[in-house]
Structures are given as C-alpha cells and as structure tokens.
Amino acid sequence: VQLVESGGGLVQPGGSLRLSCAASGFTFGSYFMRWFRQAPGKERELVATVTTDGAGANYADSVKGRFTISRDNAKNTVYLQMNNLKPEDTAVYYCNARIKALAYWGQGTQVTVSS
C-alpha cells in the first residue's frame, strides 16, 4: 500500500489549496478514504471522510463549509479542496486508508496559512 500526498504550500488567509493523494497497492474503490491533519504540538485529527463511491462525505466541524473531499476511482486519487483557509488550518495533512483493521498513511504535505 502506498499513499502519496501533494499540493501543500504557503497560502494567505482566505486563499485556497487543493491537496491530492495518489493511492496504489490496494483496491482503491473498495475503501473509504480519509484526510487527517496534525498541527505542531497537537494530536492528529480527522478532517474529512469520503465513501467508496464518493457520494457521501463527513467533515470535522472546524472545516465544514470550507473543505470538500472527493475521489476519482479511475485515477486512484482522493482530493481535498480547501477554501477560505485560516491560520488555524496550518498543519501537515495526511491521507489515510484503513484496510482490514490496519491504518495506512502517506508521508504528509505541509499546509501553511500565513500573511
């Protein structure tokens, strides 16, 4: 199993970023996918979850209405569109797959929101 995130960077408050996570080594379309984030000195937190077909999603209260998770099963890729970014969104963002009770993680991508 391999998960590779990309798309992070430095953005001003109010700006947007789109994260991508390319997956391989498992039947991507059979599993929910998740985005987590971890800010310095804080625990890793669940940001968003998308169902296998992409029709359903759940979000942390802190990002509802600003972030959108989606997936393209033909490309084995999950996305996180982040709009109206705030300084408190600064964190390393991780892609996650839970396969047969094992959790798999990517290497993470840094998102920094600062003026």
C-alpha positions as CSV (number, residue, x, y, z in Angstrom):
1,V,0.0,0.0,0.0
2,Q,1.3,3.4,-0.9
3,L,-0.2,6.8,-0.4
4,V,1.5,9.9,-1.8
5,E,0.2,13.4,-0.9
6,S,0.9,16.5,-2.9
7,G,-0.4,20.1,-3.3
8,G,0.5,21.7,0.0
9,G,2.2,25.0,0.3
10,L,2.1,28.5,1.7
11,V,-1.1,30.5,1.2
12,Q,-2.5,33.7,2.6
13,P,-5.6,33.7,4.8
14,G,-8.7,33.4,2.7
15,G,-6.9,31.6,-0.1
16,S,-7.4,28.1,-1.5
17,L,-5.4,24.9,-2.0
18,R,-6.2,21.5,-3.5
19,L,-4.5,18.5,-2.0
20,S,-4.2,15.2,-3.8
21,C,-3.4,11.7,-2.6
22,A,-2.4,9.1,-5.2
23,A,-3.0,5.5,-3.9
24,S,-1.6,2.2,-5.0
25,G,-1.2,-1.3,-3.9
26,F,-4.9,-2.0,-2.9
27,T,-8.4,-1.9,-4.5
28,F,-8.9,1.8,-4.0
29,G,-12.5,1.9,-4.9
30,S,-13.4,-0.6,-2.2
31,Y,-12.4,1.6,0.8
32,F,-13.4,4.8,2.4
33,M,-10.6,7.4,2.3
34,R,-9.8,10.0,4.9
35,W,-7.8,13.2,5.3
36,F,-6.2,13.9,8.7
37,R,-4.1,16.8,9.8
38,Q,-1.6,17.4,12.6
39,A,-0.6,20.9,13.8
40,P,2.6,21.4,15.9
41,G,2.1,20.3,19.4
42,K,-1.3,18.9,18.7
43,E,-2.8,15.5,18.2
44,R,-3.6,14.2,14.7
45,E,-7.2,15.0,13.9
46,L,-9.7,13.6,11.3
47,V,-10.6,16.3,8.8
48,A,-12.8,14.5,6.3
49,T,-14.0,11.1,5.1
50,V,-15.4,10.1,1.7
51,T,-17.3,6.9,0.9
52,T,-16.2,4.3,-1.6
53,D,-18.3,5.8,-4.5
54,G,-17.7,9.4,-3.4
55,A,-21.4,10.1,-2.9
56,G,-21.1,10.6,0.9
57,A,-18.7,12.6,3.0
58,N,-18.3,13.8,6.6
59,Y,-16.3,16.7,7.9
60,A,-14.9,18.0,11.1
61,D,-16.9,20.9,12.4
62,S,-13.9,23.2,12.0
63,V,-13.8,22.8,8.3
64,K,-17.5,22.3,7.3
65,G,-18.5,24.6,4.5
66,R,-14.9,25.4,3.6
67,F,-13.3,22.0,2.7
68,T,-14.6,19.4,0.2
69,I,-13.3,15.8,-0.1
70,S,-13.7,14.0,-3.3
71,R,-12.3,11.0,-5.2
72,D,-11.6,9.7,-8.7
73,N,-11.7,5.9,-8.6
74,A,-10.4,5.7,-12.1
75,K,-7.3,7.6,-11.1
76,N,-7.0,6.0,-7.6
77,T,-6.8,9.5,-6.2
78,V,-8.5,11.3,-3.3
79,Y,-8.6,15.1,-3.1
80,L,-9.2,17.8,-0.5
81,Q,-10.3,21.2,-1.8
82,M,-9.7,23.8,0.9
83,N,-11.2,27.2,0.5
84,N,-11.2,30.3,2.8
85,L,-8.2,29.0,4.6
86,K,-7.4,30.2,8.1
87,P,-4.2,30.4,10.0
88,E,-5.5,27.6,12.3
89,D,-5.6,25.3,9.3
90,T,-1.8,25.3,9.3
91,A,-0.8,21.6,9.7
92,V,0.7,18.6,8.0
93,Y,-2.1,16.9,6.1
94,Y,-2.1,13.2,5.8
95,C,-4.1,10.8,3.5
96,N,-5.3,7.7,5.3
97,A,-6.8,4.3,4.3
98,R,-8.0,1.7,6.8
99,I,-7.7,-1.8,5.3
100,K,-8.6,-4.9,7.3
101,A,-8.1,-3.0,10.6
102,L,-4.7,-1.6,9.6
103,A,-4.2,2.1,9.1
104,Y,-2.0,3.3,6.2
105,W,-0.6,6.8,6.0
106,G,1.1,8.9,3.4
107,Q,4.2,11.0,4.2
108,G,2.1,14.1,4.6
109,T,2.1,17.5,2.9
110,Q,2.6,20.8,4.7
111,V,0.0,23.5,4.5
112,T,0.9,26.9,6.0
113,V,-1.7,29.7,6.1
114,S,0.0,33.0,6.8
115,S,0.1,36.6,5.6
